C-alpha cells in the first residue's frame, strides 16, 4: 500500500497541466554501414520541467527514439543538458517514469552508458512508449538527478511516429 505522501504526490503529478511549446519530432533515416540495415531516429527537445512537478527545477534535455530491427525492439535514450543522472536503485540499474498527457505513469528500467558518463540514460521500449507517444500531446519523463532528486522533463509530442524502417532486401554494399 502506498504511503499517503506518495499517493498525494502521484495525484498531483497525474493532474498536472504541462505548458509546453509546440514541437516537432526531428526524424532521420540512418543506414548502418556495418549491417546495411536502416533505422529511424526521432529526437524531441524538452521545453523544461512542468511547474510544480517533482521540484520544478527547469531541466532541459533530449528524448531520442530509434526504431529499427534491434534485439528487444525500440531503443530510447534520455539526455540531460543540465545536471547529472544518478541511479538510486544501484549503480547499474536506474528507473525512468514516463507519462503521456493525463494517463497514469509507467516505469521503464534504464542503464547508464558503458563509458560511465552520467548525462544519458538508455531504455528499451516494451511497446508502451511507442503506443503512447504516437497519440500523446505531452510526454513527461522523470529521472533522478544528482543533488536535485527526481526531476521532470516535459516534451511536446506532435505524433507522426512510424515503426521500424523496412529491412534491407539485398546484401550490404
C-alpha positions as CSV (number, residue, x, y, z in Angstrom):
1,X,0.0,0.0,0.0
2,X,1.3,3.5,-0.9
3,X,2.0,6.0,1.8
4,X,-0.3,9.0,2.0
5,X,2.5,11.3,0.9
6,X,3.3,9.1,-2.1
7,X,-0.4,8.9,-3.1
8,X,-0.7,12.7,-2.8
9,X,2.5,13.2,-4.9
10,X,1.2,10.8,-7.6
11,X,-2.2,12.5,-7.7
12,X,-0.6,15.9,-8.1
13,X,1.6,14.7,-10.9
14,X,-1.1,12.9,-12.8
15,X,-3.4,16.0,-12.7
16,X,-0.6,18.4,-13.6
17,X,-1.1,20.6,-16.7
18,X,2.2,20.8,-18.6
19,X,2.5,24.1,-20.5
20,X,4.9,23.1,-23.3
21,X,5.7,24.8,-26.6
22,X,4.7,23.1,-29.9
23,X,7.5,20.8,-31.1
24,X,8.3,18.6,-34.0
25,X,10.0,15.2,-33.9
26,X,13.2,15.6,-35.8
27,X,13.2,12.5,-38.0
28,X,16.2,10.9,-39.7
29,X,16.6,7.7,-41.7
30,X,20.0,6.3,-41.0
31,X,21.8,3.4,-42.6
32,X,24.1,1.3,-40.5
33,X,27.4,0.8,-42.5
34,X,28.2,-2.5,-40.9
35,X,24.9,-4.3,-41.3
36,X,23.3,-2.4,-44.2
37,X,20.1,-2.1,-42.1
38,X,18.3,1.2,-41.8
39,X,16.6,2.7,-38.8
40,X,14.7,5.8,-37.9
41,X,15.9,8.2,-35.3
42,X,13.4,10.6,-33.7
43,X,14.5,13.4,-31.4
44,X,12.5,15.7,-29.2
45,X,13.9,18.6,-27.1
46,X,12.3,19.4,-23.8
47,X,10.9,22.7,-23.1
48,X,11.8,22.4,-19.3
49,X,10.1,20.9,-16.3
50,X,6.4,21.5,-15.8
51,X,5.9,23.8,-12.9
52,X,5.4,22.1,-9.6
53,X,6.5,18.7,-10.9
54,X,8.9,17.0,-8.5
55,X,10.7,20.1,-7.5
56,X,10.1,22.0,-10.8
57,X,13.7,23.0,-11.3
58,X,13.8,23.8,-15.1
59,X,15.5,20.9,-16.7
60,X,16.2,20.7,-20.4
61,X,17.2,17.6,-22.4
62,X,16.5,15.4,-25.4
63,X,14.5,12.3,-25.8
64,X,15.8,10.1,-28.6
65,X,14.0,7.1,-30.0
66,X,15.5,4.7,-32.5
67,X,13.1,2.4,-34.3
68,X,14.7,-0.4,-36.3
69,X,15.2,-4.2,-36.2
70,X,17.1,-4.2,-32.9
71,X,17.1,-7.0,-30.4
72,X,14.4,-6.0,-28.0
73,X,12.7,-3.5,-30.4
74,X,12.7,0.2,-29.9
75,X,15.6,1.9,-28.2
76,X,15.2,5.1,-26.2
77,X,17.7,7.4,-24.7
78,X,17.3,10.4,-22.4
79,X,20.0,13.1,-22.4
80,X,20.2,16.0,-20.0
81,X,21.7,19.4,-20.8
82,X,21.8,20.4,-17.1
83,X,22.9,18.2,-14.2
84,X,23.8,14.5,-14.0
85,X,21.6,11.4,-13.7
86,X,22.0,9.1,-10.7
87,X,20.7,5.6,-10.2
88,X,19.5,5.4,-6.6
89,X,18.4,1.7,-7.0
90,X,22.0,0.6,-7.8
91,X,25.0,1.6,-10.0
92,X,23.8,-0.5,-12.9
93,X,20.1,0.0,-12.6
94,X,18.0,3.1,-13.0
95,X,14.3,3.8,-13.4
96,X,12.6,6.4,-15.5
97,X,8.9,7.3,-15.1
98,X,7.0,8.2,-18.2
99,X,3.6,9.8,-18.5
100,X,1.6,10.7,-21.6
101,X,-0.9,13.5,-21.2
102,X,-3.1,12.7,-18.2
103,X,-2.6,8.9,-18.3
104,X,-1.1,7.1,-15.3
105,X,2.7,7.0,-15.4
106,X,4.6,3.8,-16.0
107,X,8.2,2.9,-15.2
108,X,10.9,1.7,-17.7
109,X,14.2,0.3,-16.4
110,X,17.2,2.2,-17.6
111,X,21.0,1.9,-17.7
112,X,23.8,4.4,-17.9
113,X,26.3,4.4,-20.9
114,X,29.2,1.9,-20.8
115,X,31.6,4.8,-20.7
116,X,30.3,5.8,-17.2
117,X,29.0,9.2,-18.2
118,X,26.0,10.5,-16.3
119,X,24.3,12.8,-18.8
120,X,22.4,10.0,-20.6
121,X,20.2,7.0,-19.8
122,X,19.2,4.2,-22.2
123,X,15.9,2.3,-22.1
124,X,14.2,-0.4,-24.1
125,X,10.6,0.1,-25.0
126,X,8.2,-2.7,-24.2
127,X,5.6,-1.4,-26.5
128,X,4.0,1.1,-24.1
129,X,6.2,4.1,-25.2
130,X,5.6,3.8,-28.9
131,X,1.9,3.2,-28.4
132,X,1.5,6.3,-26.1
133,X,3.9,8.6,-28.0
134,X,2.0,8.0,-31.3
135,X,-1.0,9.9,-30.0
136,X,0.2,11.9,-27.0
137,X,0.3,15.7,-26.9
138,X,2.7,15.8,-24.0
139,X,5.3,13.4,-22.7
140,X,6.6,13.9,-19.1
141,X,9.8,11.9,-18.2
142,X,11.0,11.8,-14.6
143,X,14.5,10.7,-13.6
144,X,16.8,11.1,-10.6
145,X,19.4,13.8,-10.7
146,X,22.5,14.1,-8.5
147,X,21.9,16.8,-5.8
148,X,18.4,17.6,-7.1
149,X,16.4,14.4,-6.6
150,X,13.7,13.4,-9.0
151,X,13.2,16.0,-11.8
152,X,10.7,16.0,-14.7
153,X,11.4,16.9,-18.3
154,X,8.4,17.9,-20.4
155,X,8.2,17.3,-24.2
156,X,5.5,18.4,-26.6
157,X,4.7,15.4,-28.7
158,X,3.1,16.1,-32.0
159,X,2.7,12.4,-33.1
160,X,3.7,11.3,-36.6
161,X,5.8,8.3,-35.4
162,X,6.4,5.4,-37.7
163,X,7.6,1.9,-36.8
164,X,10.9,0.3,-37.9
165,X,12.3,1.2,-41.3
166,X,11.9,-1.6,-43.9
167,X,14.6,-4.2,-43.8
168,X,17.2,-4.1,-46.5
169,X,16.4,-6.5,-49.3
170,X,19.9,-7.1,-50.6
171,X,23.3,-7.6,-49.1
172,X,25.2,-4.7,-47.5
173,X,27.4,-2.9,-50.1
